[in-house]
Amino acid sequence: MPIITKETNIEGYYLALNDNGQETLAFIDSFTMVWRYYMI
């Protein structure tokens, strides 16, 4: 579970800290309900 730092203007996407404390773009996969991350 990421630590949400900021909502983005894209529905369901958040800026979040991942498990390593790095800021990533995070979103929840609506089919699997698993958090996915993009490095930014």
The first five atom37 places (N, CA, C, CB, O) and aatype in JSON, in Angstrom:
{
  "aatype": [12, 14, 9, 9, 16, 11, 6, 16, 2, 9, 6, 7, 18, 18, 10, 0, 10, 2, 3, 2, 7, 5, 6, 16, 10, 0, 13, 9, 3, 15, 13, 16, 12, 19, 17, 1, 18, 18, 12, 9],
  "atom_mask": [
    [1, 1, 1, 1, 1],
    [1, 1, 1, 1, 1],
    [1, 1, 1, 1, 1],
    [1, 1, 1, 1, 1],
    [1, 1, 1, 1, 1],
    [1, 1, 1, 1, 1],
    [1, 1, 1, 1, 1],
    [1, 1, 1, 1, 1],
    [1, 1, 1, 1, 1],
    [1, 1, 1, 1, 1],
    [1, 1, 1, 1, 1],
    [1, 1, 1, 0, 1],
    [1, 1, 1, 1, 1],
    [1, 1, 1, 1, 1],
    [1, 1, 1, 1, 1],
    [1, 1, 1, 1, 1],
    [1, 1, 1, 1, 1],
    [1, 1, 1, 1, 1],
    [1, 1, 1, 1, 1],
    [1, 1, 1, 1, 1],
    [1, 1, 1, 0, 1],
    [1, 1, 1, 1, 1],
    [1, 1, 1, 1, 1],
    [1, 1, 1, 1, 1],
    [1, 1, 1, 1, 1],
    [1, 1, 1, 1, 1],
    [1, 1, 1, 1, 1],
    [1, 1, 1, 1, 1],
    [1, 1, 1, 1, 1],
    [1, 1, 1, 1, 1],
    [1, 1, 1, 1, 1],
    [1, 1, 1, 1, 1],
    [1, 1, 1, 1, 1],
    [1, 1, 1, 1, 1],
    [1, 1, 1, 1, 1],
    [1, 1, 1, 1, 1],
    [1, 1, 1, 1, 1],
    [1, 1, 1, 1, 1],
    [1, 1, 1, 1, 1],
    [1, 1, 1, 1, 1]
  ],
  "atom_positions": [
    [[0.85, -1.19, 0.0], [0.0, 0.0, 0.0], [0.89, 1.24, 0.0], [-0.97, 0.0, 1.23], [1.7, 1.42, 0.91]],
    [[0.76, 2.08, -1.0], [1.6, 3.27, -1.06], [1.15, 4.33, -0.07], [1.6, 3.85, -2.46], [0.02, 4.31, 0.41]],
    [[2.04, 5.24, 0.23], [1.7, 6.41, 1.05], [1.33, 7.52, 0.07], [2.89, 6.83, 2.01], [2.2, 8.07, -0.61]],
    [[0.06, 7.86, 0.01], [-0.42, 8.88, -0.93], [0.08, 10.25, -0.47], [-1.98, 8.86, -1.03], [-0.12, 10.64, 0.68]],
    [[0.71, 10.97, -1.39], [1.16, 12.32, -1.05], [0.31, 13.38, -1.72], [2.61, 12.5, -1.44], [0.21, 14.49, -1.2]],
    [[-0.29, 13.06, -2.86], [-1.05, 14.07, -3.58], [-1.93, 13.41, -4.62], [-0.1, 15.08, -4.25], [-1.52, 12.47, -5.3]],
    [[-3.17, 13.91, -4.74], [-4.02, 13.46, -5.84], [-3.58, 14.18, -7.1], [-5.54, 13.73, -5.55], [-3.13, 15.32, -7.05]],
    [[-3.71, 13.5, -8.23], [-3.43, 14.16, -9.51], [-4.76, 14.53, -10.15], [-2.58, 13.24, -10.46], [-5.82, 14.19, -9.63]],
    [[-4.7, 15.22, -11.27], [-5.94, 15.58, -11.96], [-6.42, 14.46, -12.88], [-5.73, 16.84, -12.78], [-7.36, 14.65, -13.65]],
    [[-5.8, 13.3, -12.78], [-6.26, 12.1, -13.5], [-6.96, 11.2, -12.49], [-5.06, 11.34, -14.21], [-6.37, 10.81, -11.48]],
    [[-8.21, 10.89, -12.76], [-9.01, 10.08, -11.83], [-8.3, 8.77, -11.48], [-10.39, 9.78, -12.44], [-7.89, 8.02, -12.37]],
    [[-8.15, 8.5, -10.18], [-7.57, 7.23, -9.74], [-6.06, 7.19, -9.7], [0.0, 0.0, 0.0], [-5.48, 6.19, -9.28]],
    [[-5.4, 8.28, -10.12], [-3.93, 8.32, -10.1], [-3.47, 9.24, -8.98], [-3.37, 8.8, -11.46], [-4.07, 10.29, -8.75]],
    [[-2.42, 8.85, -8.31], [-1.91, 9.61, -7.17], [-0.4, 9.69, -7.24], [-2.35, 8.97, -5.85], [0.26, 8.8, -7.77]],
    [[0.14, 10.77, -6.69], [1.57, 10.77, -6.38], [1.69, 10.07, -5.03], [2.19, 12.24, -6.35], [0.94, 10.37, -4.11]],
    [[2.62, 9.17, -4.93], [2.73, 8.35, -3.72], [4.17, 7.92, -3.51], [1.81, 7.12, -3.82], [4.97, 7.85, -4.44]],
    [[4.47, 7.64, -2.25], [5.78, 7.08, -1.92], [5.66, 5.56, -1.93], [6.29, 7.59, -0.54], [4.77, 4.99, -1.3]],
    [[6.57, 4.92, -2.66], [6.53, 3.45, -2.68], [7.26, 2.9, -1.47], [7.17, 2.91, -3.99], [7.66, 3.65, -0.58]],
    [[7.44, 1.6, -1.42], [8.04, 0.95, -0.25], [9.47, 1.4, 0.01], [8.01, -0.54, -0.42], [9.96, 1.29, 1.13]],
    [[10.14, 1.9, -1.03], [11.52, 2.38, -0.87], [11.59, 3.87, -0.57], [12.32, 2.08, -2.13], [12.68, 4.44, -0.49]],
    [[10.43, 4.5, -0.4], [10.4, 5.92, -0.12], [10.61, 6.8, -1.33], [0.0, 0.0, 0.0], [10.83, 8.0, -1.2]],
    [[10.54, 6.21, -2.53], [10.7, 6.98, -3.76], [9.33, 7.48, -4.21], [11.37, 6.12, -4.89], [8.33, 6.78, -4.06]],
    [[9.3, 8.71, -4.75], [8.03, 9.23, -5.25], [7.71, 8.59, -6.6], [8.08, 10.78, -5.36], [8.54, 8.56, -7.51]],
    [[6.5, 8.09, -6.71], [6.06, 7.42, -7.94], [4.66, 7.9, -8.28], [6.1, 5.87, -7.78], [3.98, 8.52, -7.46]],
    [[4.25, 7.61, -9.48], [2.85, 7.76, -9.87], [2.19, 6.42, -9.61], [2.7, 8.23, -11.38], [2.61, 5.4, -10.17]],
    [[1.17, 6.41, -8.78], [0.52, 5.16, -8.38], [-0.93, 5.18, -8.83], [0.62, 4.95, -6.86], [-1.59, 6.22, -8.82]],
    [[-1.42, 4.01, -9.22], [-2.84, 3.87, -9.48], [-3.27, 2.46, -9.1], [-3.18, 4.17, -10.96], [-2.46, 1.54, -9.04]],
    [[-4.56, 2.32, -8.84], [-5.07, 1.0, -8.47], [-5.71, 0.36, -9.69], [-6.08, 1.11, -7.29], [-6.55, 0.96, -10.36]],
    [[-5.3, -0.85, -9.95], [-5.83, -1.63, -11.08], [-7.24, -2.1, -10.71], [-4.89, -2.85, -11.43], [-7.41, -2.85, -9.75]],
    [[-8.22, -1.65, -11.46], [-9.61, -1.91, -11.08], [-10.01, -3.39, -11.23], [-10.54, -1.06, -11.91], [-10.98, -3.82, -10.61]],
    [[-9.28, -4.14, -12.03], [-9.61, -5.57, -12.19], [-9.04, -6.39, -11.05], [-9.08, -6.09, -13.53], [-9.73, -7.24, -10.48]],
    [[-7.78, -6.15, -10.71], [-7.12, -6.98, -9.71], [-7.07, -6.33, -8.33], [-5.73, -7.32, -10.16], [-6.72, -6.97, -7.34]],
    [[-7.42, -5.04, -8.27], [-7.35, -4.25, -7.04], [-5.92, -4.23, -6.46], [-8.32, -4.82, -6.0], [-5.72, -4.19, -5.25]],
    [[-4.95, -4.25, -7.36], [-3.54, -4.19, -6.98], [-2.99, -2.82, -7.34], [-2.72, -5.33, -7.66], [-3.29, -2.3, -8.42]],
    [[-2.19, -2.25, -6.46], [-1.54, -0.97, -6.76], [-0.43, -1.18, -7.78], [-0.98, -0.33, -5.47], [0.36, -2.12, -7.68]],
    [[-0.39, -0.3, -8.77], [0.67, -0.29, -9.78], [1.43, 1.03, -9.65], [0.1, -0.46, -11.24], [0.86, 2.04, -9.23]],
    [[2.7, 1.01, -10.0], [3.55, 2.19, -9.86], [4.27, 2.51, -11.16], [4.57, 1.98, -8.74], [4.67, 1.62, -11.91]],
    [[4.42, 3.78, -11.41], [5.28, 4.26, -12.49], [6.35, 5.14, -11.86], [4.47, 5.04, -13.59], [6.02, 6.05, -11.09]],
    [[7.59, 4.9, -12.18], [8.66, 5.79, -11.72], [8.54, 7.11, -12.48], [10.07, 5.15, -11.94], [8.25, 7.12, -13.67]],
    [[8.75, 8.21, -11.78], [8.67, 9.53, -12.42], [9.98, 10.27, -12.27], [7.52, 10.37, -11.83], [10.11, 11.4, -12.75]]
  ]
}
